[in-house]
Amino acid sequence: MSSGLTVAPRSIGSLIESRGITAHFQPIVSARQRSVMGLEALARGIDGSGAPLWAVTLFSMAAEASLTSALERVCCRLAIERFSELSRARPELILFLNLGSWVSANPARFVAELNQFVERAHLSPTRIAIEILETESESLSQLVAVTDRLRNSGYLLALDDVGVGHSNLDRIALIRPDVVKVDRKLITRIEGDFFKQEALNCLSSLCRKIGALVVAEGVETGDEAIVALELGADLLQGYFFAPASIDGRLARDNGPVADIDLLAQSFKRHMMGKVERRRTQQRQLTMVMDSLLGRLAQAGGVEQFEALLESASSDHADVECVYVLDGSGTQITPTIVAKYFSGRAGVLFQPAPRGADHSLKEYYYVPREAGLSRYTSEPYVSLASGHLCRTLSMSFQDRHEDPYLLCVDVLC
């Protein structure tokens, strides 16, 4: 889409030489700590008419003139110098720097020059996160060599644009990042996209286990911010908070802006409401299951179980299906599926039949070995429907004191 700007015929070389490049900063915020945690440096230029040039235009011009590394070097130096001035009163702020071809062209020289810029600005490398965006042309050995040098010098490592392009899971294992930045394509309209939600949830879980913070990029609405926080994002970045500016502050009158305190309050209300809904759901489900257990315990035998399960399968909206196992983990009733449920098509997802062996299922062997009368499994994909569910298993005895296990699959 055209910006409507007429760019004067000014070369990228002259922009670099005449200091026509400036550093702008976009805040990276923590809603939980209600503060700005870092600033990402973004390059801006000024054309011959005084109109702004965005980073994509600058680097396109530099690529055509074979000056990409030179432009990156200048942008890096300016960002570090300006950040040093901005952060004197905020020593906890982290500078996020995007670096590309300058890094890969000569890793040793790059780190040496970077160290010089940082020392002159009286900064510590521990306050700078280098954003790595691996490209198809770079070798993995070269990528590892660069990141090892940076880590040994004390810099933080951030893997950028995770979820798209070449920043895939193998890069996480190679780079061992301190920060993982999730690309905006996974964040845009995430509140209405189950698959995006699960992707972010899985990435967040992985990052927690390896000790990396998660930044959700491209946040533009309050709903996106709240869902990203709920699914494990530690930090947020995007126009919802502020566009990039010369001082990196949270703007109050420049584009779509959010107050961090208000977002934190909204997130707390959202989570408290969710907890209350779960509590109500659990209370209602417990009443239904206790009633069913009482009737099963009074049954005269297995032949009466099926009718009791049929009558109870639709007593709660979140119950997907119910069935009974004997003491060995063998299913002794059909899987009774709630009438209003429809599963995925195909032979892969079919309710388990009478006689199916459940002895290796978590909801059978864990409570059996631990001596628990009730157990709730971890979420898993139900082979009865293809939906994500948990199984609630509850032991009981019939009138003849024969042991059984009531299993109830509940939607997550």
C-alpha positions as CSV (number, residue, x, y, z in Angstrom):
1,M,0.0,0.0,0.0
2,S,1.4,3.4,-0.9
3,S,2.1,5.8,1.9
4,G,1.5,8.8,-0.3
5,L,5.0,10.1,0.4
6,T,7.2,11.3,-2.4
7,V,10.8,10.3,-1.6
8,A,13.4,12.7,-2.8
9,P,16.3,11.1,-4.7
10,R,18.6,10.8,-1.8
11,S,20.9,7.9,-1.5
12,I,21.2,5.6,1.5
13,G,24.9,6.5,1.6
14,S,24.2,10.2,2.0
15,L,21.6,9.4,4.7
16,I,24.2,7.5,6.6
17,E,26.9,10.1,6.2
18,S,24.7,13.1,7.0
19,R,23.2,11.5,10.1
20,G,19.8,11.3,8.5
21,I,19.1,8.1,10.5
22,T,17.5,8.2,13.9
23,A,16.6,5.6,16.6
24,H,13.1,5.2,17.7
25,F,11.9,2.9,20.5
26,Q,8.8,0.8,21.1
27,P,8.1,-0.2,24.7
28,I,7.8,-3.8,25.8
29,V,5.6,-4.0,28.9
30,S,4.7,-6.3,31.7
31,A,1.1,-6.1,32.8
32,R,1.8,-8.2,35.9
33,Q,4.5,-5.8,37.1
34,R,2.6,-2.8,35.6
35,S,5.7,-1.3,34.0
36,V,7.8,-0.9,30.9
37,M,10.5,-3.6,31.0
38,G,12.3,-2.9,27.8
39,L,12.6,-0.9,24.6
40,E,13.0,-2.3,21.1
41,A,15.1,0.0,18.8
42,L,13.7,0.7,15.4
43,A,15.4,2.7,12.7
44,R,13.9,5.8,11.1
45,G,15.2,8.1,8.3
46,I,14.3,11.4,6.8
47,D,14.1,11.9,3.1
48,G,15.0,15.0,1.1
49,S,11.6,16.6,1.8
50,G,11.8,16.0,5.5
51,A,9.3,13.2,5.4
52,P,9.9,10.0,7.5
53,L,11.4,6.8,6.0
54,W,10.5,3.6,7.8
55,A,13.0,0.8,8.5
56,V,11.8,-1.4,5.7
57,T,12.4,1.4,3.2
58,L,15.9,2.2,4.6
59,F,17.0,-1.4,4.4
60,S,15.6,-1.9,1.0
61,M,17.6,1.0,-0.2
62,A,20.7,-0.3,1.6
63,A,20.3,-3.8,0.0
64,E,20.2,-2.2,-3.4
65,A,23.4,-0.3,-2.7
66,S,25.1,-3.2,-0.9
67,L,25.3,-1.2,2.3
68,T,23.1,-3.3,4.6
69,S,25.9,-4.0,7.0
70,A,27.0,-0.4,7.1
71,L,23.4,0.7,7.8
72,E,23.0,-1.9,10.6
73,R,26.2,-0.7,12.2
74,V,25.1,2.9,12.2
75,C,21.6,2.0,13.5
76,C,23.1,-0.2,16.3
77,R,25.5,2.6,17.4
78,L,22.7,5.3,17.4
79,A,20.3,3.0,19.3
80,I,22.8,2.2,22.0
81,E,23.8,5.9,22.4
82,R,20.2,7.0,22.6
83,F,19.2,4.2,24.9
84,S,22.0,5.1,27.3
85,E,20.5,8.6,27.6
86,L,16.9,7.5,28.0
87,S,17.6,4.8,30.6
88,R,19.8,6.7,33.0
89,A,16.9,6.9,35.4
90,R,15.7,3.4,34.6
91,P,18.7,1.0,35.0
92,E,16.4,-2.0,34.9
93,L,15.3,-1.4,31.3
94,I,16.5,-3.8,28.6
95,L,17.4,-2.7,25.0
96,F,16.3,-5.0,22.3
97,L,18.4,-4.8,19.1
98,N,17.6,-6.3,15.7
99,L,20.7,-7.4,13.9
100,G,21.1,-9.4,10.7
101,S,23.7,-9.4,7.9
102,W,26.3,-7.4,9.9
103,V,26.3,-10.3,12.4
104,S,26.7,-13.1,9.9
105,A,29.3,-11.3,7.7
106,N,32.0,-11.5,10.4
107,P,30.9,-12.7,13.8
108,A,34.2,-11.9,15.6
109,R,34.3,-8.4,14.2
110,F,30.7,-7.8,14.9
111,V,30.9,-8.7,18.6
112,A,34.1,-6.6,19.0
113,E,32.5,-3.5,17.5
114,L,29.3,-4.1,19.5
115,N,31.4,-4.3,22.7
116,Q,33.0,-1.0,21.8
117,F,29.6,0.8,21.2
118,V,28.4,-0.6,24.6
119,E,31.5,0.4,26.5
120,R,31.5,4.0,25.1
121,A,27.8,4.3,26.2
122,H,28.7,3.1,29.7
123,L,26.2,0.2,29.5
124,S,26.5,-3.4,30.5
125,P,26.0,-6.2,27.9
126,T,23.5,-7.7,30.4
127,R,21.1,-4.9,29.6
128,I,21.0,-5.6,25.9
129,A,19.1,-8.4,24.2
130,I,20.2,-9.2,20.7
131,E,17.3,-10.3,18.5
132,I,18.3,-13.2,16.3
133,L,16.3,-13.6,13.1
134,E,17.9,-16.6,11.3
135,T,17.6,-16.5,7.5
136,E,17.6,-19.3,5.0
137,S,21.0,-18.4,3.7
138,E,22.8,-18.6,7.0
139,S,24.4,-21.9,8.1
140,L,23.5,-23.4,11.4
141,S,27.2,-23.5,12.5
142,Q,27.6,-19.8,11.8
143,L,24.4,-19.1,13.8
144,V,25.7,-21.0,16.7
145,A,29.1,-19.4,16.5
146,V,27.5,-15.9,16.7
147,T,25.2,-16.7,19.6
148,D,28.0,-18.4,21.6
149,R,30.1,-15.3,21.2
150,L,27.3,-13.0,22.3
151,R,26.4,-15.2,25.3
152,N,30.0,-15.4,26.4
153,S,30.2,-11.6,26.2
154,G,27.2,-11.3,28.6
155,Y,24.4,-10.3,26.1
156,L,20.9,-11.7,26.3
157,L,19.7,-13.6,23.3
158,A,16.2,-13.2,21.9
159,L,14.8,-15.4,19.1
160,D,12.6,-13.2,16.9
161,D,9.5,-13.9,14.9
162,V,9.0,-17.4,16.4
163,G,6.1,-19.2,14.8
164,V,6.7,-18.1,11.2
165,G,9.5,-18.3,8.6
166,H,12.8,-19.9,9.7
167,S,12.5,-19.2,13.5
168,N,11.2,-22.7,14.3
169,L,11.6,-25.0,17.2
170,D,15.0,-26.3,16.2
171,R,16.3,-22.7,16.5
172,I,15.2,-22.7,20.2
173,A,17.4,-25.8,20.8
174,L,20.4,-24.3,18.9
175,I,20.3,-20.7,20.3
176,R,19.0,-21.5,23.8
177,P,17.4,-18.0,24.0
178,D,16.7,-15.9,27.1
179,V,13.7,-14.4,25.4
180,V,11.3,-15.8,22.7
181,K,9.4,-13.2,20.7
182,V,6.2,-14.7,19.2
183,D,5.4,-13.3,15.8
184,R,2.4,-11.0,15.4
185,K,0.7,-13.5,13.0
186,L,0.1,-15.8,15.9
187,I,-1.2,-12.9,18.0
188,T,-3.6,-11.2,15.6
189,R,-7.2,-12.0,16.5
190,I,-6.0,-14.8,18.8
191,E,-9.1,-14.4,21.0
192,G,-11.2,-16.1,18.3
193,D,-8.8,-18.7,17.0
194,F,-8.4,-22.0,19.0
195,F,-5.4,-23.2,17.0
196,K,-3.5,-19.9,17.6
197,Q,-4.3,-20.2,21.3
198,E,-3.0,-23.7,21.5
199,A,0.2,-22.8,19.6
200,L,0.9,-19.9,22.0
201,N,0.0,-22.0,25.0
202,C,2.5,-24.7,23.9
203,L,5.2,-22.2,23.1
204,S,4.7,-20.6,26.5
205,S,4.9,-24.0,28.3
206,L,8.1,-24.9,26.4
207,C,9.7,-21.5,27.3
208,R,8.8,-21.9,31.0
209,K,10.6,-25.2,31.1
210,I,13.8,-23.8,29.4
211,G,13.8,-20.6,31.4
212,A,13.0,-18.2,28.6
213,L,10.6,-15.2,28.7
214,V,7.8,-14.9,26.1
215,V,7.1,-11.7,24.4
216,A,3.8,-11.4,22.4
217,E,4.5,-9.1,19.5
218,G,2.0,-7.0,17.5
219,V,-0.6,-6.7,20.2
220,E,-3.2,-4.2,18.9
221,T,-6.4,-4.8,21.0
222,G,-7.2,-5.4,24.7
223,D,-8.7,-8.8,23.9
224,E,-5.4,-9.9,22.2
225,A,-3.5,-8.6,25.3
226,I,-5.6,-10.5,27.8
227,V,-5.6,-13.8,25.9
228,A,-1.9,-13.6,25.4
229,L,-1.4,-13.1,29.1
230,E,-3.7,-15.9,29.9
231,L,-1.8,-18.3,27.6
232,G,1.5,-17.5,29.2
233,A,3.0,-14.4,27.6
234,D,5.3,-12.7,30.1
235,L,5.7,-9.4,28.1
236,L,3.6,-7.6,25.5
237,Q,4.5,-5.3,22.6
238,G,2.5,-3.5,20.0
239,Y,0.4,-0.5,19.0
240,F,-2.1,-1.2,21.7
241,F,0.5,0.3,24.1
242,A,2.4,2.7,21.9
243,P,4.0,3.1,18.5
244,A,7.7,3.6,18.3
245,S,8.8,7.1,19.3
246,I,11.9,9.1,19.8
247,D,11.8,8.7,23.6
248,G,10.1,5.3,23.8
249,R,7.5,6.4,26.3
250,L,4.0,5.1,26.5
251,A,2.2,7.7,24.4
252,R,-1.1,9.1,25.6
253,D,-2.2,10.9,22.5
254,N,-0.5,9.2,19.6
255,G,-2.4,6.3,18.2
256,P,-4.2,3.4,20.0
257,V,-2.8,3.4,23.5
258,A,-3.5,1.3,26.6
259,D,-3.0,2.2,30.2
260,I,-1.0,-0.7,31.8
261,D,-2.9,-0.4,35.1
262,L,-6.2,-0.6,33.3
263,L,-5.0,-3.7,31.4
264,A,-3.8,-5.3,34.6
265,Q,-7.2,-4.7,36.2
266,S,-9.0,-6.1,33.2
267,F,-6.8,-9.2,33.2
268,K,-7.5,-9.8,36.9
269,R,-11.2,-9.5,36.4
270,H,-11.0,-11.9,33.4
271,M,-9.1,-14.5,35.4
272,M,-11.2,-14.2,38.5
273,G,-14.4,-14.6,36.4
274,K,-12.8,-17.7,34.8
275,V,-12.0,-19.2,38.2
276,E,-15.5,-18.6,39.4
277,R,-17.0,-20.2,36.3
278,R,-14.7,-23.2,36.8
279,R,-15.7,-23.4,40.5
280,T,-19.4,-23.4,39.5
281,Q,-18.8,-26.0,36.8
282,Q,-17.0,-28.3,39.2
283,R,-19.6,-27.9,41.9
284,Q,-22.4,-28.8,39.4
285,L,-20.4,-31.6,37.9
286,T,-19.7,-33.1,41.4
287,M,-23.4,-33.1,42.2
288,V,-24.2,-34.9,39.0
289,M,-21.4,-37.5,39.5
290,D,-22.2,-38.1,43.1
291,S,-25.8,-38.8,42.2
292,L,-24.8,-41.2,39.5
293,L,-22.3,-43.0,41.8
294,G,-25.1,-43.4,44.3
295,R,-27.3,-45.1,41.8
296,L,-24.6,-47.3,40.4
297,A,-23.7,-48.5,43.9
298,Q,-27.3,-49.6,44.4
299,A,-27.4,-51.4,41.0
300,G,-27.9,-55.1,41.1
301,G,-25.2,-55.7,38.5
302,V,-23.4,-54.7,35.3
303,E,-26.6,-55.2,33.2
304,Q,-28.1,-52.2,34.9
305,F,-25.2,-49.8,34.5
306,E,-25.9,-48.9,30.9
307,A,-29.4,-47.6,31.5
308,L,-28.1,-45.5,34.4
309,L,-25.2,-44.0,32.3
310,E,-27.7,-43.2,29.5
311,S,-29.9,-41.2,31.9
312,A,-26.9,-39.3,33.3
313,S,-24.9,-38.6,30.1
314,S,-26.8,-35.3,29.4
315,D,-27.1,-34.0,32.9
316,H,-24.2,-31.6,32.5
317,A,-23.3,-29.5,29.4
318,D,-19.5,-30.3,29.6
319,V,-19.9,-34.1,29.9
320,E,-18.8,-35.7,26.6
321,C,-19.2,-39.4,27.4
322,V,-19.3,-41.8,30.3
323,Y,-18.3,-45.5,30.7
324,V,-17.5,-48.0,33.4
325,L,-14.3,-50.1,33.8
326,D,-13.9,-53.2,36.0
327,G,-11.0,-53.8,38.4
328,S,-8.6,-54.8,35.7
329,G,-9.2,-51.8,33.5
330,T,-11.5,-53.5,31.0
331,Q,-14.5,-51.5,29.8
332,I,-17.6,-53.3,30.7
333,T,-20.2,-50.9,29.3
334,P,-20.5,-49.2,25.9
335,T,-19.2,-45.6,25.7
336,I,-22.3,-43.5,26.2
337,V,-21.8,-40.3,24.3
338,A,-23.9,-37.2,25.1
339,K,-26.6,-36.8,22.4
340,Y,-25.7,-33.2,21.6
341,F,-22.0,-34.1,20.8
342,S,-20.6,-34.6,17.4
343,G,-17.0,-35.8,17.0
344,R,-14.5,-35.5,14.1
345,A,-15.3,-37.6,11.0
346,G,-13.2,-40.6,10.2
347,V,-12.2,-43.9,11.7
348,L,-9.5,-42.4,13.9
349,F,-12.0,-41.0,16.3
350,Q,-14.4,-43.6,17.5
351,P,-15.9,-44.2,21.0
352,A,-14.2,-47.2,22.7
353,P,-16.3,-50.4,22.6
354,R,-17.2,-52.7,25.4
355,G,-14.2,-54.9,26.2
356,A,-11.6,-52.2,25.4
357,D,-8.4,-52.3,27.6
358,H,-7.8,-49.1,29.6
359,S,-5.2,-50.5,31.9
360,L,-2.4,-48.2,30.5
361,K,-4.5,-45.1,30.7
362,E,-3.6,-42.5,33.2
363,Y,-7.1,-42.2,34.7
364,Y,-7.0,-46.0,35.5
365,Y,-3.5,-46.8,36.7
366,V,-2.6,-43.6,38.6
367,P,-5.6,-43.8,41.1
368,R,-5.3,-47.6,41.3
369,E,-1.6,-47.5,42.3
370,A,-1.9,-44.4,44.5
371,G,-5.0,-45.7,46.3
372,L,-7.2,-42.7,45.2
373,S,-10.9,-42.9,45.1
374,R,-11.1,-39.9,42.7
375,Y,-8.7,-38.7,40.0
376,T,-8.7,-36.1,37.2
377,S,-6.3,-36.7,34.3
378,E,-4.2,-34.2,32.4
379,P,-5.8,-32.9,29.2
380,Y,-5.6,-35.1,26.2
381,V,-7.3,-35.6,22.8
382,S,-10.3,-37.8,23.1
383,L,-10.3,-40.8,20.7
384,A,-14.0,-40.8,21.1
385,S,-14.5,-37.4,19.5
386,G,-11.2,-35.6,18.8
387,H,-12.0,-33.0,21.4
388,L,-9.6,-31.9,24.1
389,C,-10.8,-33.4,27.4
390,R,-10.0,-34.6,30.8
391,T,-11.2,-37.9,32.3
392,L,-12.6,-37.9,35.8
393,S,-12.4,-41.4,37.3
394,M,-14.2,-42.4,40.5
395,S,-14.1,-45.8,42.1
396,F,-17.3,-47.5,43.5
397,Q,-18.7,-50.9,44.5
398,D,-22.0,-52.3,43.5
399,R,-24.3,-54.1,46.0
400,H,-22.2,-57.2,45.6
401,E,-19.1,-55.2,46.6
402,D,-17.4,-55.8,43.2
403,P,-15.0,-52.9,42.4
404,Y,-15.6,-50.7,39.4
405,L,-14.3,-47.3,38.0
406,L,-16.7,-44.7,36.7
407,C,-15.1,-42.7,33.9
408,V,-16.5,-39.3,32.8
409,D,-14.8,-37.5,29.9
410,V,-15.3,-33.7,30.4
411,L,-14.5,-31.0,27.8
412,C,-11.6,-28.7,28.7
